[in-house]
């Protein structure tokens, strides 16, 4: 299927989502990998990991152009080699998402929803956070919390952030899509974020953006 959405959130920021339905040869035809990409691609053993890697490059080519290149810092955070945009990437099951901005820090996370998230909610929730008791909404509510925390973690790019203790999502009533707020606070960082969530099929998607401070 390829790119299923590509739209501007404002004049500087774009979000794209790719649904992986191609095989490896088809994805390889969609891009021109540079030396760094070829070296990284050769390290993957599983077909699914190769598909994820290629879908990211295919989506980036669709959003920008085939010459756009991704590099990584020591924390494995992605950057564009030419420095033209801030970038954040996420993939889960058959979906890949990218958010790009020329002037704002960005973060995005998506997850395919599985009902067993209740079994490990204590691994990402803290006592300040509230989740609905309505069973019909609880799984989605938990996934929004999880994706929101991952999104904040990505945009901060700080080592030593504890997702349970340092990141808090303020209480909210769960809807199909909406706006929520979260913050991260520890000895090195104190920042707040407005996040946006939505559902696509059985996926939760959360993203945020914030003006870059030089």
N, C-alpha and C positions, 0 to 999 in steps of 0.2 A: 504493500500500500504506500509506503514512503511517508512523506510529510503530510500530516493530517491537520495541522494548524500552524500558522506563522502570522503573527500580528504584532503591531506596535502597541506597547503599553503607554508610551508617550513618544515624543519626537526622537528621543535618544535611545530608547530601550525596547527590545524585541524579544518575544518568547516564541519558541518553536517546539513542536512535539512530533516525533516520528514513530510510526507503528511498524515493527519489524515483521514483514511477511515475505521478504526476499530471501534467496539463498546466498551463500558466500560469493559465488561468481558474479551474481547480479550486483551485489553491494560493491564488490571490487571494481566493477566497471564504472561506478558512479564517481570515482575520485582518483586523484593523482597523489599517491602517498610520497612524502619526502623521505629522506634517509632516516630521520628520527622515528617517524611513524612506522616505517618498514621494520626497523630494529625492535620497536616495542611490540608490534604485531607478531613478530616471529617468536616472542617469548610465551605467547598464550598457547595452551595445549587444548583447551576445550572449545568446541565449536560455538557454544553459547557466548563465551567470553569474546571470541573473535567477532561474533555478530554484533555484540554491544559496542565494541571498539569501532567497527566499521560504520555502524548506524550513527554514532556521534559525528564521525567525519562527513558522512553523507548529509546529515542534517545541517552541519555547519556550512557545507558547500552550498546548500539550498538557501540558507539565511544570509550568507555573505558571498563567497565565491570559492572555486576549487583550489585556489592558492592559499586560503587561510590555513594556518598551522597552529596546533596546540602544543605548548610546552608545559612542564611541571616544575614546581619548586620542591624544596627538600621535604615539605609536608604533603607532597603529591597533590597540591592545589593547582588546577589548570589556569593557564594564561594564554593569551594569543601572542604569538611570537613577534608580531609587528606592533604590539601594544596599543592597537586601535580601539579595543573594547575590553571592558571587564567581562568575565564569563563565569558561569556556573553550570554544572552538568549533573544530570541524574538519570539513572535507568533502572528499570525493574520489570522482570518478565519480558513482555513484548513491546514495552514503551521506552523511548528515550526522550529526554527533554533538555533543552538548552535555553538559558536566558543570557542576553547580551546587552551591554549598555556602554555608550561612549563616555559618560560622565558620572555614573553611579555605581557603587559597589552592589553586587547582586548575589542572591542565593536562591537555590531551588532544590526541592526534593520531591520525588514521587515514589509511591509504594503500591504494589499490588496487594489488595486487602485479603488477609487470611483470618479466619475466625479465631485462631489460637493466640492472637495478640494479647488477649486477657491474661494468658498464662505468664507473660513476661512484662506486664505493664510496670511492675516495680523497678525494672531496669532503666526506665527513662522518666518516670513521674516522681515528683516530690510532694510533700504534704501540703504545699500551698496551692497545688493545682486540683481542679475539680472536674470530674467526669460524670456525665449523666448516668442515672440508674435505669433509664429506659433501655431495655435490652435491644430494641430495634435500632436505636441510634448509637449504642455504646461502642461498637466496633469502629464505626466511622469517626466518632469523637476521639477515640484513642489514637487512630491513625493520623488525625489532624495534629494532635499533640506531638506524636513521634516525628512526623514530617516537618512540623514547625521548628522543633528543636534541632533537627539535622540542618535545616535551612539556615538558622541562626549560627550554628557551628561553622557552616561553610562560609558564610559572609564575613565572619570575624577573622578567620585565618589566624587564630592564636593557639599556640601550643598550651596544653595544660588546662583546657576547659573541660569541666566535668558536666556532662549532659544532665545528670540528675540534679546535682546540687547548685550548679552555677547558672543554669538556664531555666527560666520560669515562664510559662504561658499563662496569661491572666484568664480568669474564668470567663466562659462565653457559652451562649446557647447555640447548639449545633444546628446548621441549616445545610441545604444542598451546596451552597457556596456563600462565602462571606469574608469579612475582615476581622482580624484578631490582633492582639498585641502581646508582645513578649519582650523579655529583657534578659541580659546576661550580666552577672556581677561577680567578680572575685577580686583578688589583690591587684590584678593588672588591667582589668577592663570593667567599665560600667557604661552600658549602652542599651538603648531601647529601640524596638523595631515594630513597624506595622507590617503585618503579613496578610496574604490573601490566599484563600483555599478554595478548591473546587473538586468536583468528582467527575471522572470520565470512565464510563463503564464500571469496572470494579477497581479503579485506581483512585488514590488520593494524591492531589498535587498541591503543594504549597510553595509560594515564592515571596521574595521580598527584595526591596531595593532601597538604597540610601545614598545621599550625596556623599561623594568622596571628599574627605578632608585632607588636603596636602600637608 
